[in-house]
Amino acid sequence: MMTPPVAARKPKALVSLFGTRTDHYYWLNQPEDPAVLSYLSAENAYFEQQMAPVKDLQESLFREIKSRIKEQDESVPYRDNGYYYYTRYEQGGEYPVYCRKKGQLTAPEEVLLNGNELSQGHDYFDIGGLEVSDDNQTLAYAVDTVSRRLYTLRFRNLTTGELYAEELPNASGDVVWATDNQTVFYTKKNPDTLLPYQVYRHTLGADPATDVLAYEEADDTFYTGVSRSKSREYLFLHLSSTMSSETRFLRADTPDEAFRLFLPREADHLYDVEHFGPDFYVRSNAGAPNFRLLKTPVGSPARAAWQEVIPHRPDVFLENMELFQQYLVLGERQEGLLQLRVIRWQDGQEHYLNFGEPTYTAFIGINPEFETPVLRYGYSSLTTPTSTYDYDMTARTRQLLKEQTVLGGFEKQDYVTERAYAPATDGTRIPVSIVYKKGFNKDGRAPLLQYAYGSYGYSMDATFSSARLSLLDRGFAYVICHIRGGQEMGRQWYEDGKKLNKKNTFTDFTDCSRFLIDQQYTAPDRLFAMGGSAGGLLMGAVINLHPEYYRGVLAAVPFVDVVTTMLDETIPLTTGEYDEWGNPNEQQYYDYMLSYSPYDQVRAQAYPNLLVTTGLHDSQVQYFEPAKWVAKLRALKTDQNLLLLHTDMAAGHGGASGRFKSIHDVARQFAFMLLLLERNA
């Protein structure tokens, strides 16, 4: 057996306003240092050696998961500006082919972009920002070949197929056309901080050096983006931070003019804007924590002219909306479940769609046309593959257009889904969504994978995964814990899991673990936990709190060195995070962060088996955070459990690109858990 790699200890004093910490592994944040690359390579070699007993199983899992995927497949077309747009996958192809047909679905296919061809020669490849000009003649699209989410914007003539010469680097992927079919607005990122902060105006065919700076954001806690209204009449410039936002607008037929301010940013005011007829519609949380809907005349956007359309409700979170000529559709969240509410403009008559499962997710789909009475929506649950529906809002009838094909004999009735509530230490009821295969016994003998995220107000809804079947078919239960820090139960659910309330997120997760053990869904020697990014921070925190609950923990791209990162404004995206975690330049936040930061709180104790994954080019959580964490754990932990670090040397935050390459990541995680169960047998 190989001995685990041992990272050199090189003490570095980290001085702050409120104390000095010593970091022995700070040197690992130099990606160009051969010693760093050597260490990461040694960890990868150790990972391969330790996983060797299940190497064949890992490959088998890859083939098994891949075999459920219909390789030659395509999305349901949607109609926009006279064309039907869709994506399709070719047999063996890793990337989508973007296509359209003119006027009707029987028309000849036009290929806009073939991702399989464009990806040739690149270890990583991603396409973003596809937008077609109003005359349907030119495609703007963005490509990232490094996985730092720094895109290069290109233009393609859809008549000749030829590329325009200009390349616009360091773009975020956001791009919108003006109505003249010659002007685009796009967002640029700072290549060091990776913050989107500038909006440029570019003329098709012109030298990018002549692009005009339309806006630059000076506040590095705000993100900048651009979009176009559903009416196509307005361009929107979005400025957003965690707790504040601002919108500027410009008529799409006057691209040479300046963007106008809709409403200045205010502390604790989040709003977004859509256009319909003579009015702007505003979803706002001003005096309404769960948001309300208002409208205001296009000529009078000032708050004094706002009229309420949908009032605030303390028990219902207004998540989004879709405007139609005859109907308003609201995406609402109540008791953690998404609901679709349809309201007729003419008389206010309304109804909700009925989905008939205890836990699920439903979402408004792509609806680019105003005049239709048909709503395109998506639906999924832990047992129902992702499905696309058209719903006639007048007749109240629905048509299933497509359910994701799952090959290999999958039958949804073979699986059971439950919704339960775990009691938190403070009495709060934490919703949990559970799925397992029929025949599952609640006798404490079954393995279970518990997943959560719990940050940024992101709600983790119950959706289907064909890969997950490989666990369920092997006797696992799978559980999503809808812990505080998400927004499943409304805006207050998020407020109760951020900043100085962040520890609620961690204790909610461990309380859910205790509940699952007490209810005999599983036992500590068979309970696994998983989370990624901020969910990886969650994993780091819970194993410091209750390492005895878990047989194994999977921490993907984990944000674990909270204090060091949040004190370093040169690290990408740091300053925009203050509203989420707090500013450690203030003592109350510094002390609180330090009290839970997984890297700082590593101590001499037994830890569960751990699989930690990262990507060398990660733009969100730099690779050195998990690398340092693993090095410190190796030095201090008192157990003989597995501690594995796997670094993808060609990927970033999202892992490997490609439809099938990413399955290797999943197979690796599943094989790790099955290896531990085999040792436990």
C-alpha positions in Angstrom: 0.0 0.0 0.0 1.3 3.5 -0.9 1.7 5.8 2.0 -0.4 9.0 1.7 1.3 12.0 0.3 2.6 14.4 2.9 2.6 18.1 2.0 5.5 20.1 3.2 4.8 22.4 6.2 5.9 26.0 5.4 4.5 28.3 8.1 3.1 31.6 6.9 1.7 34.2 9.3 -1.7 35.5 8.1 -2.1 38.9 9.8 -5.5 40.5 10.1 -7.1 43.2 12.2 -8.3 40.7 14.7 -5.4 38.3 15.1 -2.7 36.3 13.4 -3.2 32.8 12.1 -0.5 30.4 10.9 -1.1 28.6 7.7 1.3 25.8 7.1 0.0 25.0 3.6 -0.5 28.5 2.1 2.3 27.7 -0.4 -0.1 25.4 -2.3 -1.9 28.4 -3.9 0.9 28.7 -6.5 -0.4 26.7 -9.5 2.7 27.4 -11.6 5.0 26.0 -8.9 6.3 22.5 -9.9 6.2 21.4 -6.3 2.4 22.2 -6.2 1.7 20.3 -9.4 3.9 17.4 -8.1 1.9 17.3 -4.9 -1.5 17.3 -6.7 -0.2 14.5 -9.0 1.0 12.5 -6.0 -2.5 12.8 -4.5 -4.1 11.7 -7.8 -1.7 8.7 -7.9 -2.6 7.8 -4.3 -6.3 8.1 -5.2 -5.9 5.7 -8.1 -4.0 3.2 -5.9 -6.6 3.3 -3.1 -9.4 2.9 -5.6 -7.8 0.1 -7.4 -9.9 -2.6 -5.8 -13.0 -1.0 -7.4 -11.5 0.1 -10.7 -13.5 -2.5 -12.6 -16.6 -1.5 -10.7 -16.0 2.1 -11.5 -15.8 1.4 -15.2 -18.8 -0.9 -14.9 -20.7 2.0 -13.3 -19.7 4.3 -16.0 -21.0 1.9 -18.7 -24.1 1.3 -16.7 -25.0 5.0 -16.2 -24.2 5.7 -19.8 -26.3 2.8 -21.1 -29.4 4.5 -19.7 -28.9 7.6 -21.8 -30.5 7.7 -25.3 -27.4 8.9 -27.2 -29.3 10.1 -30.3 -31.8 12.5 -28.8 -33.2 16.0 -29.1 -35.1 18.6 -27.1 -38.6 19.7 -27.8 -38.6 22.6 -30.3 -39.9 26.0 -29.3 -41.0 28.7 -31.7 -39.3 32.1 -31.8 -39.4 34.8 -34.4 -40.5 32.5 -37.2 -38.2 29.6 -36.4 -38.4 26.4 -34.4 -35.2 26.0 -32.2 -33.9 22.8 -30.6 -30.8 21.0 -29.7 -29.9 17.4 -30.5 -27.3 14.9 -29.6 -25.6 12.6 -32.1 -24.6 9.0 -31.4 -21.4 9.1 -29.4 -21.3 12.9 -29.4 -20.2 14.6 -26.2 -21.7 18.1 -27.0 -25.0 19.4 -28.3 -25.8 20.3 -31.9 -27.8 23.6 -32.0 -30.4 23.6 -34.8 -33.5 25.3 -36.2 -36.2 24.9 -38.8 -38.0 27.8 -40.6 -41.7 28.2 -40.2 -42.7 24.5 -39.6 -41.2 21.4 -38.1 -41.2 19.7 -41.5 -38.8 22.3 -42.9 -35.2 21.4 -43.6 -32.9 21.5 -40.6 -30.3 24.3 -40.3 -27.3 23.6 -38.0 -26.4 26.8 -36.1 -23.5 25.2 -34.2 -22.0 21.7 -33.9 -20.4 21.5 -30.4 -18.7 18.2 -31.4 -16.8 19.9 -34.2 -16.0 23.0 -32.3 -14.6 21.1 -29.3 -12.0 19.3 -31.3 -8.5 19.7 -29.8 -9.8 21.0 -26.4 -9.7 19.0 -23.1 -12.5 21.3 -21.9 -15.2 22.9 -23.9 -18.4 24.9 -23.2 -20.7 27.0 -25.3 -22.7 30.0 -23.9 -24.6 33.0 -24.9 -26.3 31.9 -28.1 -28.4 34.7 -29.5 -29.7 35.2 -33.1 -30.2 38.6 -34.6 -33.7 39.9 -35.3 -33.3 39.3 -39.1 -32.3 35.7 -38.3 -29.1 36.1 -40.3 -26.3 36.2 -37.6 -25.5 34.1 -34.6 -23.6 35.4 -31.6 -22.1 32.7 -29.3 -19.5 32.4 -26.7 -16.9 29.6 -26.1 -14.8 28.7 -23.0 -12.0 26.2 -23.5 -10.2 26.5 -20.1 -13.1 26.2 -17.6 -12.4 29.6 -16.0 -15.8 30.9 -17.3 -13.9 33.4 -19.4 -15.6 33.2 -22.7 -14.6 34.4 -26.2 -17.5 35.9 -28.2 -17.8 35.0 -31.9 -20.2 35.7 -34.7 -21.4 33.3 -37.5 -23.2 34.2 -40.7 -26.1 31.8 -40.8 -26.6 32.1 -44.6 -23.0 31.3 -45.6 -21.8 29.5 -42.4 -18.7 31.7 -42.3 -17.3 33.2 -39.1 -16.8 36.9 -38.7 -13.1 37.8 -38.1 -13.6 39.5 -34.7 -13.1 37.7 -31.4 -14.1 39.4 -28.2 -12.2 37.9 -25.2 -12.9 37.8 -21.5 -16.6 37.9 -22.0 -19.1 36.5 -19.5 -21.3 34.9 -22.1 -24.1 37.5 -21.9 -24.9 39.1 -25.2 -28.0 40.8 -26.7 -28.8 42.2 -30.1 -30.3 45.6 -31.0 -32.9 45.7 -33.7 -30.5 47.0 -36.3 -29.0 43.5 -36.6 -25.5 45.1 -36.4 -25.1 46.1 -32.8 -24.6 43.8 -29.8 -24.1 44.6 -26.1 -22.0 42.1 -24.1 -20.5 41.8 -20.7 -16.8 41.7 -20.0 -15.0 40.2 -17.0 -12.0 41.3 -15.1 -9.6 38.5 -16.0 -8.0 38.6 -12.5 -11.1 38.8 -10.3 -13.4 37.1 -12.8 -16.1 39.7 -11.9 -18.4 40.8 -14.8 -18.1 44.6 -14.5 -18.3 46.2 -18.0 -20.8 46.3 -20.7 -19.5 47.1 -24.2 -21.3 48.0 -27.5 -19.9 46.2 -30.5 -20.7 46.7 -34.2 -20.7 43.5 -36.3 -17.6 43.3 -38.4 -15.8 46.1 -36.6 -12.4 45.9 -34.8 -13.1 45.1 -31.2 -10.6 47.8 -30.2 -13.3 50.3 -31.3 -16.0 48.8 -29.0 -17.7 51.5 -26.9 -17.9 51.1 -23.2 -21.6 51.5 -22.4 -21.3 51.0 -18.6 -18.7 50.1 -16.0 -19.6 49.1 -12.4 -17.3 50.5 -9.8 -18.7 48.5 -6.8 -16.9 45.2 -6.8 -19.7 43.6 -4.8 -22.0 43.9 -7.8 -22.3 41.6 -10.8 -23.2 43.0 -14.2 -25.3 41.3 -16.9 -27.4 42.1 -20.0 -30.7 40.7 -21.3 -33.6 41.6 -23.7 -37.2 41.9 -22.8 -39.7 39.2 -24.0 -41.3 42.0 -26.1 -37.9 42.5 -27.8 -38.5 46.2 -27.4 -36.0 46.8 -24.5 -32.5 45.9 -23.5 -31.9 45.5 -19.8 -28.6 46.1 -17.9 -28.7 44.2 -14.6 -26.6 45.1 -11.6 -26.9 42.7 -8.7 -25.4 41.8 -5.4 -26.8 39.3 -2.8 -29.0 41.9 -1.2 -29.4 44.7 -3.7 -30.1 45.2 -7.4 -30.4 47.9 -10.0 -31.8 47.9 -13.5 -31.1 50.2 -16.5 -33.0 50.0 -19.7 -32.6 51.1 -23.4 -34.9 50.8 -26.3 -33.6 48.1 -28.6 -34.0 50.3 -31.7 -31.8 53.1 -30.3 -28.5 51.3 -29.4 -26.4 54.5 -29.7 -28.2 56.1 -26.7 -27.3 55.6 -23.1 -29.0 53.2 -20.7 -31.6 54.9 -18.5 -31.8 54.2 -14.8 -35.0 52.4 -13.8 -34.6 52.6 -10.0 -31.4 53.4 -8.1 -30.0 50.5 -5.9 -31.0 50.5 -2.3 -29.8 48.4 0.6 -31.9 45.3 1.0 -34.0 45.9 -2.1 -34.0 43.3 -4.8 -36.1 43.7 -7.9 -36.2 42.6 -11.6 -38.1 44.1 -14.5 -40.0 42.8 -17.5 -41.9 44.7 -20.3 -45.4 44.2 -21.5 -47.4 46.7 -23.6 -47.4 50.1 -22.0 -46.0 48.9 -18.7 -42.9 47.6 -16.9 -43.7 44.8 -14.5 -41.6 44.7 -11.4 -41.0 41.8 -9.0 -39.8 43.5 -5.8 -39.1 42.6 -2.2 -39.4 46.2 -0.9 -41.5 45.8 2.2 -42.3 42.3 1.0 -39.7 39.7 2.1 -41.4 37.0 -0.2 -41.7 39.5 -3.0 -44.7 41.0 -4.7 -45.5 42.0 -8.3 -46.1 45.6 -9.4 -46.4 47.5 -12.6 -45.5 51.0 -13.7 -46.0 53.0 -17.0 -42.9 52.8 -19.3 -42.8 56.6 -19.2 -42.9 56.8 -15.4 -40.7 54.1 -13.8 -40.3 56.0 -10.6 -41.6 54.1 -7.5 -44.4 56.7 -7.0 -46.1 55.4 -10.0 -45.9 51.7 -9.1 -49.3 49.8 -8.9 -49.6 46.5 -7.1 -50.6 43.5 -9.2 -49.9 40.6 -6.8 -49.6 41.5 -3.1 -47.0 40.0 -0.7 -48.0 36.8 1.2 -46.1 35.7 4.2 -46.5 32.0 3.4 -45.9 32.1 -0.4 -42.6 33.0 -2.1 -43.0 34.7 -5.5 -40.1 33.2 -7.4 -40.7 34.2 -11.0 -43.3 35.1 -13.6 -44.2 34.8 -17.3 -46.3 37.3 -19.2 -48.7 36.4 -22.0 -51.2 38.5 -24.0 -54.2 37.0 -22.1 -52.5 35.4 -19.0 -50.1 36.0 -16.2 -48.3 32.9 -14.9 -46.5 32.9 -11.5 -44.0 30.5 -10.2 -44.7 30.3 -6.5 -43.1 28.3 -3.7 -45.2 27.2 -0.7 -44.2 24.7 1.9 -41.0 24.1 -0.1 -42.8 23.0 -3.3 -43.0 24.9 -6.6 -46.5 25.7 -7.9 -47.6 27.3 -11.2 -50.5 29.8 -10.8 -52.4 31.0 -13.9 -54.3 34.2 -13.8 -56.4 35.6 -16.7 -55.9 39.3 -17.2 -59.5 39.9 -18.4 -61.3 39.0 -15.2 -58.7 37.8 -12.7 -59.9 34.3 -12.8 -57.1 32.0 -11.6 -56.1 28.4 -11.0 -53.2 26.2 -10.0 -51.8 23.3 -12.0 -52.1 19.9 -10.1 -49.0 17.7 -10.2 -50.1 14.8 -8.0 -46.8 13.8 -6.3 -45.7 14.5 -2.7 -42.4 16.0 -3.7 -41.4 17.3 -7.2 -40.3 20.3 -9.1 -42.2 22.2 -11.8 -40.8 25.2 -13.7 -41.8 27.7 -16.4 -40.1 26.7 -19.6 -39.1 28.6 -22.7 -42.0 30.8 -23.7 -40.8 33.5 -26.2 -44.2 34.4 -27.7 -46.8 36.6 -26.1 -49.9 35.8 -28.2 -50.2 32.1 -27.4 -52.6 30.7 -24.8 -50.2 27.8 -24.3 -47.7 27.6 -21.5 -44.6 25.5 -22.0 -43.5 24.1 -18.6 -41.2 21.4 -17.3 -41.8 18.8 -14.6 -39.6 16.3 -12.7 -39.6 14.4 -9.5 -37.4 11.9 -7.7 -39.2 9.1 -9.7 -40.4 11.0 -12.8 -37.8 11.8 -15.5 -37.7 15.4 -16.7 -40.8 16.0 -18.8 -41.9 18.9 -21.1 -45.5 19.9 -21.3 -47.7 22.3 -23.2 -50.6 23.5 -21.1 -53.6 25.2 -22.7 -54.5 27.9 -20.2 -57.9 28.4 -21.6 -59.0 24.8 -22.0 -57.0 23.8 -18.9 -55.6 20.8 -20.7 -52.0 19.6 -20.8 -50.1 17.7 -23.4 -46.9 15.7 -22.6 -44.5 16.5 -25.4 -41.6 14.5 -24.1 -40.4 12.6 -21.1 -36.7 12.0 -20.8 -36.0 8.6 -22.1 -34.3 6.2 -19.6 -33.1 3.0 -21.3 -32.5 -0.3 -19.6 -35.9 -1.2 -18.4 -36.6 1.7 -16.0 -40.2 1.7 -14.6 -41.1 4.7 -12.4 -43.6 2.6 -10.4 -40.6 0.5 -9.1 -39.5 3.5 -6.9 -41.1 5.2 -4.0 -40.8 8.9 -3.0 -41.6 10.4 0.4 -41.7 13.8 1.9 -41.0 14.1 5.6 -40.0 16.8 8.2 -36.9 16.4 10.4 -37.0 18.3 13.7 -34.1 20.8 14.1 -32.6 21.5 17.5 -34.4 24.8 17.7 -37.8 23.2 16.8 -37.8 24.2 13.2 -39.2 21.5 10.8 -36.7 20.8 8.0 -38.3 19.3 4.8 -36.6 16.2 3.4 -37.3 14.5 0.1 -36.7 10.8 0.0 -36.5 8.2 -2.7 -35.8 4.5 -2.7 -36.6 1.3 -4.6 -39.6 -0.8 -3.6 -38.6 -3.4 -1.1 -36.6 -1.0 0.9 -36.8 -1.8 4.6 -36.5 0.8 7.3 -34.5 -1.4 9.6 -31.3 0.6 9.9 -29.4 -1.7 7.5 -29.7 0.2 4.3 -27.1 2.6 2.9 -28.2 6.1 2.3 -26.8 9.2 0.6 -27.8 12.5 2.1 -27.4 15.6 0.0 -27.9 19.4 0.6 -26.5 22.8 -0.4 -28.0 25.5 1.8 -26.5 28.8 0.6 -27.2 31.8 -1.6 -31.0 31.2 -1.4 -30.6 28.4 -4.0 -33.4 25.9 -3.5 -32.5 22.2 -4.0 -35.6 20.8 -5.6 -36.5 17.1 -6.0 -35.5 16.2 -9.5 -34.9 13.0 -11.4 -31.4 11.5 -12.0 -31.0 8.4 -14.2 -27.4 8.0 -12.8 -28.9 7.8 -9.3 -30.7 4.6 -10.2 -27.3 2.9 -9.9 -27.5 3.6 -6.2 -31.2 2.9 -5.7 -30.9 -0.4 -7.5 -28.1 -1.4 -5.1 -30.3 -0.8 -2.1 -29.5 2.9 -1.3 -32.0 5.5 -0.3 -31.3 9.1 -1.5 -32.4 12.1 0.5 -32.3 15.8 -0.2 -32.4 18.0 2.9 -34.0 21.4 2.3 -32.0 23.1 5.0 -31.9 26.8 5.9 -29.8 28.9 3.6 -31.8 27.9 0.7 -35.1 29.5 -0.2 -37.4 26.5 -0.3 -39.6 27.8 2.5 -39.5 31.5 1.5 -37.1 34.3 1.9 -36.8 34.0 5.7 -35.5 30.5 5.2 -32.6 32.0 3.4 -32.1 34.8 6.0 -32.0 32.2 8.7 -29.1 30.4 7.1 -26.7 33.2 6.2 -24.2 35.6 7.8 -24.5 35.3 11.6 -27.1 32.6 11.2 -24.9 30.4 9.0 -24.5 27.7 11.6 -28.2 26.8 11.3 -27.3 25.4 7.9 -24.9 23.0 9.4 -27.0 21.9 12.4 -30.0 21.5 10.1 -28.0 18.9 8.1 -26.8 17.0 11.2 -30.3 17.1 12.7 -31.6 15.6 9.4 -28.9 12.9 9.7 -30.0 12.2 13.3 -33.7 11.9 12.1 -32.8 9.5 9.3 -30.9 7.3 11.8 -33.6 7.5 14.4 -36.3 6.6 11.8 -34.1 3.6 10.8 -33.7 4.7 7.2 -30.0 4.0 7.7 -27.3 3.7 10.4 -24.1 5.7 11.0 -21.9 2.9 9.4 -24.0 3.2 6.2 -24.8 6.9 6.0 -23.0 9.0 3.4 -23.1 12.7 3.0 -22.5 14.8 -0.1 -22.3 18.5 -1.1 -20.4 20.7 -3.5 -19.0 24.2 -3.6 -20.8 26.0 -0.7 -22.3 22.5 -0.1 -18.7 21.4 0.3 -18.3 24.0 3.1 -21.3 22.3 4.6 -19.6 18.9 4.4 -16.5 20.4 6.1 -18.5 21.9 8.9 -20.7 18.8 9.6 -17.7 16.5 10.0 -16.2 18.8 12.6 -19.6 18.8 14.4 -20.6 15.1 14.2 -18.0 13.0 12.5 -19.5 9.9 14.2 -22.7 10.2 12.0 -21.1 9.3 8.7 -19.4 6.3 7.1 -18.2 8.5 4.3 -18.4 12.1 3.0 -18.0 13.4 -0.6 -17.0 17.0 -0.8 -16.9 18.4 -4.3 -15.0 21.6 -5.1 -15.5 22.5 -1.4 -15.3 26.1 -0.1 -13.5 25.3 3.1 -10.9 28.1 3.8 -13.6 30.7 4.5 -11.6 33.3 6.5 -8.5 33.4 4.4 -10.5 33.6 1.2 -12.9 36.3 2.4 -10.0 38.4 3.6 -8.2 38.2 0.2 -9.9 40.6 -2.2 -7.5 39.5 -5.0 -9.1 36.1 -5.1 -11.8 35.9 -7.8 -15.4 36.8 -6.7 -14.5 37.4 -3.0 -15.9 40.9 -2.5 -19.3 40.0 -3.9 -19.7 37.4 -1.2 -19.8 39.8 1.8 -23.6 39.8 1.8 -23.7 36.0 2.0 -21.0 35.4 4.6 -20.3 38.8 6.2 -17.2 40.9 5.9 -14.3 39.5 8.0 -12.9 43.0 8.2 -15.5 43.5 10.9 -14.8 41.6 14.1 -18.2 40.0 14.6 -18.0 38.4 11.2 -14.4 37.5 11.5 -15.0 35.7 14.8 -18.1 33.9 13.6 -16.5 32.7 10.3 -13.5 31.5 12.2 -15.7 29.5 14.6 -17.0 27.3 11.7 -14.4 27.6 8.9 -13.6 23.9 8.1 -10.0 24.5 7.4 -9.5 26.5 10.6 -11.5 24.1 12.7 -9.6 20.9 11.7 -8.4 19.3 14.9 -7.0 16.0 16.3 -10.0 13.7 16.1 -11.4 10.8 14.1 -13.0 11.8 10.8 -15.2 9.8 8.4 -13.8 8.4 5.1 -13.5 11.4 2.8 -13.4 11.9 -1.0 -12.5 15.4 -1.9 -12.6 16.6 -5.6 -11.4 19.8 -7.2 -10.4 21.2 -10.6 -7.1 22.9 -11.3 -8.8 25.7 -13.2 -11.7 26.3 -10.8 -12.9 29.9 -11.0 -15.3 29.8 -8.1 -13.5 27.8 -5.4 -9.8 27.8 -6.1 -8.2 24.3 -6.2 -5.9 25.2 -3.3 -8.7 25.4 -0.7 -9.5 21.6 -0.9 -5.8 20.8 -1.4 -4.8 22.7 1.8 -7.7 21.2 3.7 -6.7 17.6 2.8 -3.1 18.3 3.7 -4.1 19.6 7.2 -6.5 16.8 7.7 -3.7 14.3 7.0 -1.5 15.9 9.6 -4.1 16.0 12.4 -6.7 13.3 12.0 -6.4 10.4 14.4 -8.2 7.6 12.4 -7.1 5.2 9.7 -10.1 6.0 7.4 -9.6 6.9 3.8 -8.8 10.5 2.9 -8.6 10.9 -0.9 -8.1 14.0 -3.0 -8.7 13.9 -6.8 -7.8 16.9 -8.9 -9.0 17.2 -12.5 -6.1 18.9 -14.1 -8.1 20.0 -17.1 -11.4 21.1 -15.5 -12.9 23.8 -13.3 -15.8 24.3 -11.0 -18.3 22.2 -12.9 -16.0 19.3 -13.4 -15.4 17.6 -16.8 -17.2 19.0 -19.8 -19.1 16.8 -22.2 -22.1 14.7 -22.0 -20.3 11.4 -21.2 -17.0 12.6 -19.7 -18.8 14.0 -16.7 -20.2 10.5 -16.0 -16.7 9.4 -14.9 -17.0 11.9 -12.0 -20.3 10.3 -10.9 -18.9 6.8 -11.3 -15.9 7.7 -9.2 -18.2 9.0 -6.4 -20.4 5.9 -6.4 -17.5 3.5 -6.5 -16.0 5.3 -3.5 -19.1 4.6 -1.4 -19.5 1.0 -2.7 -15.8 0.4 -1.8 -16.5 1.5 1.8 -19.6 -0.7 2.0 -17.6 -3.7 0.7 -15.1 -3.1 3.5 -17.9 -2.8 5.9 -19.5 -6.1 4.9 
